[in-house]
Each structure stands twice: as structure tokens, then as C-alpha cells.
């Protein structure tokens, strides 16, 4: 579960190649619908369900990766 995987998910959902670890999803044009697509992809790839609130509090690949690692450590 690395930040690179989350970057790849952001890039795929946003249909771009411009995402970096520190890119803010919403500043790149993401919205609540595309955020749901990211969360679905994260759940599929990593087997961990994050909430929309998690995403709002951690809208960059780096922050979302940390949130994912914490969730997986708690499981």
C-alpha cells in the first residue's frame, strides 16, 4: 500500500497524469462523485473501506495513504 498506488488511482479517476503525492484532489478538479470513485478503487485494491470524511480530511495521495495505513493497522 504505497502512495504510488494512490497516485495511480487519482490519475485514473481524474483522467490525468499530473497527480503527485501532494496534489489536492479537489484542486485538481475532483468532486464528491469522483471522490466516491477513488474510495471504491481504494477499497477494491487495498481491501479497506475509508469514509468520505476520511477523504475530506486527507485529500492528497500522501495523506490518504497514511489514513489507509492507519486503518489497516487497526484491523
TIZA-535779 format. One record per atom (N, C-alpha, C, CB): residue in one letter; z, x, y. Coordinates in pm, whole numbers, padded with zeros to 5 digits, always signed. Glycine has a CB too. Example, Ala and Ser with C-alpha at 12.3 -4.5 7.8 and 13.67 -1.06 7.14 Angstrom:
a+00780+01319-00569a+00780+01230-00450a+00780+01320-00330a+00905+01131-00447s+00708+01285-00225s+00714+01367-00106s+00787+01290+00003s+00572+01408-00060
END
This chain:
x+00000+00084-00117x+00000+00000+00000x+00000+00089+00124x+00121-00096+00000x-00108+00132+00164x-00113+00216+00282x-00170+00143+00401x-00192+00339+00255x-00152+00207+00512x-00205+00150+00635x-00358+00141+00628x-00161+00234+00757x-00421+00233+00555x-00568+00231+00545x-00617+00102+00481x-00617+00350+00464x-00544+00050+00384x-00582-00076+00321x-00573-00193+00418x-00495-00103+00201x-00470-00192+00501x-00455-00299+00600x-00561-00286+00709x-00313-00297+00663x-00594-00163+00748x-00704-00141+00843x-00833-00199+00785x-00722+00011+00874x-00858-00175+00658x-00980-00226+00594x-00982-00379+00595x-00990-00173+00450x-00867-00441+00570x-00860-00588+00574x-00889-00638+00715x-00721-00637+00526x-00827-00577+00816x-00853-00617+00955x-01002-00604+00986x-00769-00530+01054x-01062-00489+00949x-01204-00467+00975x-01290-00574+00910x-01246-00329+00926x-01259-00608+00785x-01338-00707+00713x-01326-00845+00778x-01295-00714+00566x-01202-00885+00808x-01180-01018+00867x-01240-01027+01007x-01030-01050+00872x-01227-00922+01085x-01279-00923+01223x-01426-00883+01231x-01196-00830+01310x-01484-00848+01116x-01624-00807+01110x-01654-00695+01209x-01716-00926+01137x-01578-00587+01196x-01593-00471+01283x-01562-00345+01203x-01500-00482+01408x-01577-00233+01267x-01534-00106+01208x-01448-00030+01310x-01657-00020+01166x-01402-00101+01412x-01331-00038+01523x-01179-00035+01509x-01366-00109+01648x-01125-00091+01402x-00980-00101+01389x-00920+00034+01354x-00942-00204+01283x-00810+00067+01423x-00730+00185+01390x-00591+00135+01350x-00722+00286+01512x-00506+00226+01310x-00370+00189+01268x-00293+00120+01380x-00294+00312+01221x-00325+00153+01505x-00251+00099+01619x-00323-00015+01691x-00222+00209+01716x-00435-00060+01637x-00510-00168+01700x-00434-00300+01691x-00648-00183+01635x-00427-00370+01803x-00363-00501+01805x-00467-00606+01765x-00302-00533+01945x-00437-00677+01659x-00527-00776+01603x-00575-00877+01708x-00459-00849+01489x-00484-00926+01788x-00518-01030+01885x-00597-00974+02002x-00391-01098+01937x-00574-00849+02039x-00652-00785+02145x-00796-00757+02099x-00585-00655+02190x-00815-00750+01968x-00950-00729+01913x-01025-00860+01895x-00941-00656+01779x-00964-00971+01935x-01031-01100+01927x-00984-01189+01813x-01175-01078+01914x-00884-01144+01738x-00830-01226+01631x-00756-01346+01686x-00738-01143+01541x-00750-01451+01606x-00677-01573+01645x-00595-01620+01525x-00776-01685+01693x-00534-01736+01537x-00446-01782+01430x-00522-01808+01300x-00374-01909+01474x-00645-01854+01309x-00723-01878+01188x-00757-01748+01116x-00851-01954+01222x-00802-01649+01192x-00835-01521+01128x-00709-01448+01083x-00916-01433+01225x-00597-01469+01152x-00470-01411+01107x-00432-01465+00970x-00357-01440+01209x-00458-01594+00948x-00431-01655+00818x-00518-01590+00711x-00457-01807+00823x-00640-01557+00745x-00729-01487+00650x-00675-01348+00617x-00871-01477+00708x-00620-01279+00716x-00559-01148+00691x-00441-01163+00596x-00514-01082+00824x-00354-01259+00625x-00236-01279+00540x-00275-01315+00398x-00147-01390+00599x-00379-01393+00381x-00428-01428+00249x-00480-01304+00175x-00539-01535+00259x-00554-01221+00245x-00607-01099+00185x-00494-01003+00149x-00706-01030+00280x-00394-00991+00236x-00279-00905+00207x-00208-00955+00081x-00179-00902+00327x-00189-01084+00070x-00124-01141-00049x-00206-01112-00175x-00104-01293-00032x-00337-01126-00165x-00425-01102-00280x-00423-00955-00321x-00568-01145-00247x-00431-00866-00224x-00441-00723-00254x-00305-00663-00294x-00496-00648-00133x-00201-00701-00222x-00070-00638-00241x+00030-00723-00318x-00012-00602-00109x-00005-00848-00343x+00085-00935-00418x+00212-00973-00344x+00121-00869-00545x+00205-00971-00213x+00322-01003-00131x+00282-01102-00023x+00383-00875-00068x+00357-01212-00015x+00330-01315+00086x+00408-01283+00214x+00367-01456+00033x+00338-01257+00322x+00401-01241+00452x+00380-01369+00530x+00343-01117+00529x+00467-01396+00624x+00457-01518+00702x+00376-01495+00830x+00598-01570+00738x+00337-01604+00892x+00267-01594+01019x+00358-01529+01124x+00218-01732+01067x+00488-01560+01119x+00583-01495+01210x+00584-01343+01188x+00725-01553+01191x+00578-01299+01062x+00569-01155+01034x+00448-01097+01106x+00558-01129+00881x+00336-01168+01098x+00214-01120+01159x+00225-01116+01312x+00096-01207+01118x+00284-01217+01370x+00301-01219+01516x+00390-01106+01564x+00360-01353+01560x+00490-01071+01485x+00583-00963+01521x+00526-00826+01489x+00715-00982+01450x+00425-00820+01404x+00367-00693+01361x+00215-00705+01358x+00423-00650+01222x+00150-00714+01475x+00006-00742+01478x-00086-00620+01467x-00025-00812+01603x-00031-00504+01434x-00115-00386+01413x-00110-00349+01264x-00067-00265+01502x-00212-00281+01214x-00207-00241+01073x-00084-00156+01040x-00332-00164+01038x-00045-00066+01129x+00071+00019+01102x+00198-00066+01092x+00087+00125+01213x+00218-00156+01186x+00338-00239+01185x+00338-00336+01068x+00351-00316+01317x+00222-00393+01038x+00214-00487+00926x+00235-00413+00794x+00077-00559+00926x+00188-00291+00783x+00212-00211+00663x+00359-00183+00642x+00135-00079+00671x+00430-00152+00751x+00576-00131+00743x+00646-00259+00699x+00633-00084+00879x+00604-00372+00755x+00662-00502+00720x+00636-00531+00571x+00603-00616+00810x+00518-00499+00524x+00481-00519+00384x+00566-00430+00293x+00331-00488+00363x+00585-00305+00333x+00667-00213+00253x+00810-00263+00244x+00664-00072+00312x+00864-00314+00354x+00999-00369+00352x+01009-00490+00260x+01042-00407+00494x+00909-00577+00267x+00908-00696+00182x+00899-00658+00035x+00791-00788+00221x+00819-00559+00003x+00805-00517-00135x+00930-00447-00185x+00685-00426-00151x+00998-00377-00095x+01123-00312-00133x+01235-00412-00159x+01165-00215-00024x+01228-00525-00094x+01331-00628-00109x+01309-00710-00236x+01333-00721+00013x+01187-00707-00288x+01155-00789-00406x+01213-00731-00533x+01005-00803-00422
END
